[in-house]
Amino acid sequence: MASFHEVSFPFRVSNGSSGGPERKTEIVDLNDGREERNASWSNSRRKYNVTKGLRTADDLYDLHVFFEERRGRLYGFRFKDITDFQSTRPGQKPTALDQPIGTGDGATKSFQLVKVYGAKFAPWTRKITKPVAGSVSVAVGGGDRSSGWTVDATTGLLTFDAAPANGVAITAGFEFDVPVRFNSDTLDATLASWRAGTLPDIELIEIRL
């Protein structure tokens, strides 16, 4: 999309960031003391604060450059969430069996990369649109498939040369980035304020693609 730059936020800054998923729930108190809860969003949206990642004057300068090239909130970009950036748990190596992404029907060639959270009560499926190039592995019917497919690193769409057979499970492992933008058109961060330890919050917010 024209309003997205396929470029990564400086990792040494993101490595010190904080943040995570946000959901929007409406709660109505009933007359008998009970409550009704309704989800306003079907999917979560992530927010990050990158201020604590600014450790040096060079970091601050690089942030200014990155902010200006993105024109503030105008252009989105990639962000590595160090708490959740791959198809498996932190500290484990992704494998082609990590995430179920579809079942073959003998006709469909393209499947969207996804990550499933939870299993027993109400698992949530997250669409992965920004896989890291070269990190994706694929299995068909439990067997690794090293060729015969391509993945679009800008959309997360996996496409096979030939449609997988009917009933065959398709799984994948990968690393991924979060599509985000700056949450303000103002970057109120100066070298003097950084040295004084008084930088304001610098927020990034997930873009739903």
Salt bridges, closest charged atoms under 4 A:
GLU6 OE1 - ARG78 NE 2.80
GLU6 OE2 - LYS130 NZ 2.43
GLU22 OE1 - LYS47 NZ 3.77
ASP32 OD2 - ARG34 NE 2.65
GLU35 OE2 - ARG37 NH1 2.87
ASP59 OD1 - ARG12 NE 2.47
ASP62 OD2 - ARG12 NH2 1.93
GLU69 OE1 - ARG70 NH2 3.40
ASP84 OD1 - LYS115 NZ 2.62
ASP84 OD2 - ARG126 NH1 3.26
ASP177 OD2 - ARG78 NH1 3.00
ASP185 OD2 - ARG73 NE 3.06
GLU206 OE1 - ARG46 NH1 3.74
